[in-house]
């Protein structure tokens, strides 16, 4: 029979693994979303930006996966992303076929995805189940997402000026 302390430690461990698994899936979704947006733009500067963001999200996923393994757990295969992420990528395809301003519509969808990611990261960081290493990693990711949001807004403004 488990002591109260053992049960609490086990529950905390499980909650941390679930939290990290959710963010892992979110980052796979974001990486795939950036790759999907990349398919629908011809602007070389925007292509480079989208590629760098896909690489960054892959890096985030790799770091999170490493932490899950350090907790002696194996993440479920979320490399395909979530159902919601798949629907968002399908929406990107649909929107690009309707839009005359493809680059601008891709930036809008990237902005939507990044806002969702930022919200998820902030919610996870508010929980008090994070050890210092995990918390520092997630804060770094969150800060980079905030920077990406600023960059997307600048790119959107530049698109507006070109019209």
C-alpha positions, 0 to 999 in steps of 0.5 A, a space after each residue: 500500500 502506498 503512503 500519502 506521500 508516495 501517492 502524491 509524488 506519483 500523481 505529481 509525476 503523472 501530471 507533469 508527464 501529461 503536461 509535457 506530452 500536451 506541449 509536445 503534441 502542440 509543438 508537432 502541430 506548430 511545426 507541421 503548420 509552419 511547413 503547411 504555410 510554407 507550401 502556400 507562399 512564394 516570397 523567399 523572405 517569408 519562406 525563410 521565416 516559416 522554415 526557421 519557425 518549423 525548425 524552432 518548433 522541432 527543437 522545442 519538441 526535441 527538448 520536451 521529448 528529452 525531458 519526458 524520457 528523463 522522467 523515465 517515461 515514453 511519450 505517446 507518438 504525437 509526431 502526427 500532431 493532434 486532430 485539431 492541428 490537422 483541421 487547422 492545417 486543412 483550413 490553411 489549404 482551404 484558405 489559401 485556395 480562396 485568398 488572393 493575398 496568400 502570404 497575408 492569409 498564411 501569416 494570419 493563420 501563423 498568428 492564430 496558431 502562435 497565440 494558441 501556443 502562447 496561451 497553452 504555455 502560459 497556462 502550463 507555467 501557472 501550474 506549480 508542478 514544474 521542477 526548475 529545469 522544466 520551468 526554465 525550458 518552458 519559459 524559454 520556449 514561451 519567450 521565443 513564441 512571444 518573439 515569433 508573435 512580434 515578428 509575424 505582426 511586423 511581417 503582416 504590417 509589411 504585407 499591408 504596406 505592399 498593398 
